[in-house]
Amino acid sequence: MKQRIIDLSVSLQNGIPSDPPPFLPSIDYHSHAAGALQLAAMFPGLSPDDLPEKEGWAVEFVSMSTHAGTHMDAPWHYHSHMKDGGRSLTIDEIPLSWCIGPGVKLDFRQYPDGYVIGPADLDKEFARIGHTLSAGDIVLINTAAGDRYGREDYLERGCGVGRSGTLYLTQKGVRLVGTDAWSWDAPFAYTRARYQQTGDSSLIWEGHYAGKETPYCQIEKLSALDSLPDDGFTVISLPIKVHRASAGWSRTIALVDE
Ligand SMILES: N[C@@H](CC(=O)c1ccccc1NC=O)C(=O)O
């Protein structure tokens, strides 16, 4: 069967507000002209003028966190150990069977920024699209943040999934979820206000911390979720293996039957 490939990943890019300022990625581009000098230095007697149109190699040096761009969080990101005491999985330990599977997309673009999705919202959306959740499904949420990537308000846009919503998914055997927002949790600007009003620290990062009970991974900063069907597609998201790390950059794609 013929399959269409949809790229669900963003490009890492300088100069866009993709993360809080201290965490912005930085890409240092070395030109073909600079590369000609580097290459010539490795071959005594060679001049940059001897290279094709005086060009050597282009290369980039990148400084960034493991959470820059489209990436997958491992349970180690949200706690060092699980509720039962076992050490949390790091990104290099995630079973690849979690990373490839049937996808289902939930459309939460109409929910207000900062809204915390719970089981009733999930039930309503699964009923609307007529999908029965199965163990191993990869659940992607399309939020209002999706079409704001690279814009000033990206970090404050979209809804997130709370503790009860996350447990609803993981208790049914979901091991990988994804969002086009900055975090699986609601934007911190809203959680900060709720924390200030209530003093309740259990509201902070509640969706992430729910993974201490049943481990799961979340892909963040996805792109183009609006071009996916509701279900009937395969997600492939293979995180780069960074030894004992909390996350890995992950080129994420969907395969849709034509
Ligand atoms: N959005 C992520 C956190 C995150 O992206 C992050 C956390 C710590 C340091 C840097 C981060 N992001 C980008 O560099 C989350 O809520 O899991």
The ligand as an SDF file (V2000), in Angstrom:
LIG
                    3D

 17 17  0  0  0  0  0  0  0  0999 V2000
    9.0800   21.6860   27.8630 N   0  0  0  0  0  0  0  0  0  0  0  0
    9.7710   20.7760   28.6790 C   0  0  0  0  0  0  0  0  0  0  0  0
   10.9280   21.3630   29.4240 C   0  0  0  0  0  0  0  0  0  0  0  0
   11.9710   21.9400   28.5470 C   0  0  0  0  0  0  0  0  0  0  0  0
   11.7710   22.0920   27.3650 O   0  0  0  0  0  0  0  0  0  0  0  0
   13.2630   22.3130   29.1410 C   0  0  0  0  0  0  0  0  0  0  0  0
   13.5230   22.0020   30.4730 C   0  0  0  0  0  0  0  0  0  0  0  0
   14.7450   22.3520   31.0460 C   0  0  0  0  0  0  0  0  0  0  0  0
   15.6910   23.0160   30.3030 C   0  0  0  0  0  0  0  0  0  0  0  0
   15.4450   23.3340   28.9700 C   0  0  0  0  0  0  0  0  0  0  0  0
   14.2170   22.9940   28.3920 C   0  0  0  0  0  0  0  0  0  0  0  0
   13.9040   23.3100   27.0990 N   0  0  0  0  0  0  0  0  0  0  0  0
   14.7430   23.7280   26.1280 C   0  0  0  0  0  0  0  0  0  0  0  0
   15.9350   23.8020   26.1810 O   0  0  0  0  0  0  0  0  0  0  0  0
    8.8430   20.0760   29.6340 C   0  0  0  0  0  0  0  0  0  0  0  0
    7.9130   20.6520   30.1680 O   0  0  0  0  0  0  0  0  0  0  0  0
    9.1200   18.9160   29.8340 O   0  0  0  0  0  0  0  0  0  0  0  0
  1  2  1  0
  2  3  1  0
  2 15  1  0
  3  4  1  0
  4  5  2  0
  4  6  1  0
  6  7  1  0
  6 11  2  0
  7  8  2  0
  8  9  1  0
  9 10  2  0
 10 11  1  0
 11 12  1  0
 12 13  1  0
 13 14  2  0
 15 16  2  0
 15 17  1  0
M  END
$$$$
